[in-house]
Amino acid sequence: MLAFLITYISTLGLEELLKKKGLTVPDVHKRGRPMVPMPGGPAIMLGLIVLLFGSYLFVRDVRIIGMLILTLSGFLIGFYDDLKRLGGRQKVLLLLIPGLLLVVSGLYNPRPILPFIGSTRLTIIYPILLIIASTIMANGVNMIDVFNGLVSSAMAIATLPLLVAFWIKGDMTMFLLALGYITVLAAFYLRHRYPSKIFPGDSGSIAIGLAYMGLIVEGSVEVLGIVALLPMILNGFFIISTLGGFIEHEDIKERPTKVLEEGFIVANRSPGAPLTLTRLLVWGGPLQERAIVYNIIILFALSALLSTVTFFIGEII
Amino acid sequence: MRTPRETYELMALIMLSWVFLLAFFLGMKALLYMTEGVPFRVIIRGIGGVILLGLWLFSFFVLRNVYARLKGIPIPILPFFSHTRRDRRRA
């Protein structure tokens, strides 16, 4: 509750501050391209810090420190990117650092539970995967931050199967952290939803992504997290495979979609345009921004359901 | 709120990805079972795991290309199958 209030109030305050400082960016999917304050990441991070510190004071679970290391380090890199603008490749390499810090801290359990297999011991490969996963998660979530309210709502839905898993496993620490994470997202969503009053920016989306990674790694529900984020994984894969690498938003020459006069979004039919979930959704005909977000949320809801099914498969078999 | 046909197609893509992921884990289970008590099983399991993971990642390429072809979306296909490389080899 406190995390919700802190996030909401600091988001409101940050909006005013960013407007005063002229730190705004155009909302490219709207007619007239209105200017929107960015980044809202500091408000999200503040909410997460309150959540994590507050929880640690009560339960003294070192896993919370692991989550904090991951999230805070990623947020700082994202914040630097918001202010100074890093290149695509630079960002990918720098975002290996949060994973590396987590590995060096030793605050992880290299015994993931895999469906059909059960508990495993991956003391060599797991730390390597953590480092790689750090940049994949951060950049993947960053890549879905393209529409009003999408990243905050999608990640909240992706957390629902984790809540179910933590509850059934009796892991109340992680259950409460996951619930707290959803409340931080909900608080930010109130200002991020259509029409957005603030954008999370790279700092916000990276903090959201790495906090989620912290939940799934420290909660030993890695596979559930991967399944819940299949739309994000597909989106990221489509973009990287069609662009031939990691390229910053602003450096993409051909946009995947175009905005019509009436505010409808249509697919760019040029062969050079990157493949994205959005481009695929509007391939058959134009959609408004809210409808696109609604349909992407449906995909995340399906993945959340599949993630829950995966958990029960793991419990039964 | 309108739900275009493409949403259902993408739902099918996601479900197929999920099935392939479960197939990967089944493959890992089979690998663990087959290599029980075998010498150097850690290395064999490591290599086998990487191959299976590679196959899962490759399935994304297959899904992408099949879907794009069915929808008539022009995208660059795998360089391995590109005409340019084939032509260079011929020359």
Boltz contact constraints between the chains, C-beta under 6 A:
constraints:
  - contact:
      token1: [A, 114]
      token2: [B, 25]
      max_distance: 6.0
  - contact:
      token1: [A, 115]
      token2: [B, 25]
      max_distance: 6.0
  - contact:
      token1: [A, 116]
      token2: [B, 25]
      max_distance: 6.0
  - contact:
      token1: [A, 116]
      token2: [B, 26]
      max_distance: 6.0
  - contact:
      token1: [A, 116]
      token2: [B, 29]
      max_distance: 6.0
  - contact:
      token1: [A, 117]
      token2: [B, 28]
      max_distance: 6.0
  - contact:
      token1: [A, 117]
      token2: [B, 29]
      max_distance: 6.0
  - contact:
      token1: [A, 230]
      token2: [B, 14]
      max_distance: 6.0
  - contact:
      token1: [A, 230]
      token2: [B, 17]
      max_distance: 6.0
  - contact:
      token1: [A, 237]
      token2: [B, 60]
      max_distance: 6.0
  - contact:
      token1: [A, 242]
      token2: [B, 75]
      max_distance: 6.0
  - contact:
      token1: [A, 271]
      token2: [B, 74]
      max_distance: 6.0
  - contact:
      token1: [A, 275]
      token2: [B, 75]
      max_distance: 6.0
  - contact:
      token1: [A, 280]
      token2: [B, 6]
      max_distance: 6.0
  - contact:
      token1: [A, 281]
      token2: [B, 6]
      max_distance: 6.0
  - contact:
      token1: [A, 283]
      token2: [B, 6]
      max_distance: 6.0
  - contact:
      token1: [A, 284]
      token2: [B, 4]
      max_distance: 6.0
  - contact:
      token1: [A, 284]
      token2: [B, 5]
      max_distance: 6.0
  - contact:
      token1: [A, 284]
      token2: [B, 6]
      max_distance: 6.0
  - contact:
      token1: [A, 291]
      token2: [B, 1]
      max_distance: 6.0
  - contact:
      token1: [A, 291]
      token2: [B, 2]
      max_distance: 6.0
  - contact:
      token1: [A, 294]
      token2: [B, 1]
      max_distance: 6.0
  - contact:
      token1: [A, 295]
      token2: [B, 7]
      max_distance: 6.0
  - contact:
      token1: [A, 298]
      token2: [B, 7]
      max_distance: 6.0
  - contact:
      token1: [A, 299]
      token2: [B, 10]
      max_distance: 6.0
  - contact:
      token1: [A, 302]
      token2: [B, 11]
      max_distance: 6.0
  - contact:
      token1: [A, 302]
      token2: [B, 14]
      max_distance: 6.0
  - contact:
      token1: [A, 303]
      token2: [B, 14]
      max_distance: 6.0
  - contact:
      token1: [A, 306]
      token2: [B, 18]
      max_distance: 6.0
